[in-house]
Amino acid sequence: MLEFFRDLWAFLKVRKKIWLLPIVVVLVLLGGIVVFSQQSVLGTFIYTLF
């Protein structure tokens, strides 16, 4: 998993696409929230946000 992030960082740095990093971070966080909230009490709270 760490190798993936190293490759991603190298790609963003070489191609001068550092501006994509915040977008990737937000997408990963939203994905984590969706996975975490599927089987928890947070599901009802998430529905009220969206």
C-alpha positions, 0 to 999 in steps of 0.5 A: 500500500505504501508503494502505491502512495509513493508511485502516486506522489512521484507521478503527481510530482513529475507531471506537475499535477500537485494540484490534484492532491487535495482532490485525491485526499477528499475522495479517499476521505469520502470513500472511507466515510461511506465504508465506515458508515454502512454498518454503524449508527452514523448511517442516519447522520450521513443521510441527513448531510446529503 
